[in-house]
Amino acid sequence: MDDNSAPISPATLKFLARLVTVLTATMIVGLLVIVGLLVTRFWGYDTVARPVVPDSIALPDGTNATAFTQGRDWYAIVTDDNRILIYDRQSGTLRQTVTVERQE
């Protein structure tokens, strides 16, 4: 082993010790902030108002639903035969049918 290396000064060791302590404290505070944000974000998640979805929807014969979306007083079903069926939210009756055509 070669003993030609310069000795490390005590001031450098104190600086490194303080640096490690500060970085450790920073990591702990950061972890606590992340955990705190997750807890406050998901606290009371069950009390958040969720959209009201109809219990059942009567689709025309031969159609299969592929997507669902809704507005304040309507909801729409996208079918696999390229139609959008728009229903009234209160009565459940079909308001409008939109045929989606492929553009080439």
N, C-alpha and C positions, 0 to 999 in steps of 0.2 A: 504494500500500500504506500502510495506517495504522500508525504506530509508537507508538500509545497503549497497547499492551498491556504489562502488568507483566512484568519479566524473571523467568525461572524460577531459583529459588535452587539452588546446588550441592547442598544437603542433600536437596532434593526429587529431583534427578536421581540421587543415590546411592541413595535409597530405592527409586526405580523400577527402577534397575539390579539391586539386591538382590532385589527382588520378582520380576523376570523370571527371574533366576538360580534362585531357590527354586522357582518354578513349573515351570521347565524340568527341574530335578532331580526334582521330584515326578512329572512326566509320565514321565521315563525310568525311575524306580523302579517306577511303576505298570505300565508296559509290560513291564518285566522280570519282575514278579510274575505278570502274565497269561501271558506266554510260559512261565515256570517251571511254573505250574499246568497248562497244556496239556501240556507235556512230561511231567510226573510223572503226569498223569491217563491219558495214552495210552501211557506206557512199559509194555511188557510186556502190551499189549492182547491179543496172540495167546495168552498163557498163561492167560487167564481161563477158568474152566470154563464151557463152553457147554452148553445143554440137549441131551440126546440125543434125536434125532428118528428114528423108524423109517424104514428104507430104503424100504419100500413098505407100503401099506395096501390091503387088499382091501375095497372098498366093495360094497354090494349093487347089483345091476343097476339101471340107470336113475337112479342118484343121482349128484349132483355135489357135491363138497366146496366150501364157502364160507368155512369158518374151522376153525382147529385150536387146541386148547389141551391142556395136560397137567398131571398131578399126579405124585406120587412113583411110584405103581405103576399108573397108568392114563393114557390119552390119549383125547381126544374129538374127533370130527369133527362139525361142524355142516353139514347138507346143505341144498340149495336147496328141498327139500320140507318144511321146518320140522321136521326131526328132529335129535336129538343122539345120535350113536352113540358109546357109551363102550366102549373096548377095553382089555383087560388088557395091560400093558406087556411082561410076560414071555412070555406065550404068543401074543399077538396075536389072541386070540379076542374076539368081541363079548360084553361083559358085560351091557350094558343099552341099551335104546333109549328115549329120552324124546321124546315128541311135544310140540311147542310149539304151543299153541293161541292164536289171536288173541282177546283180550278186548275186547268192545265195550261 
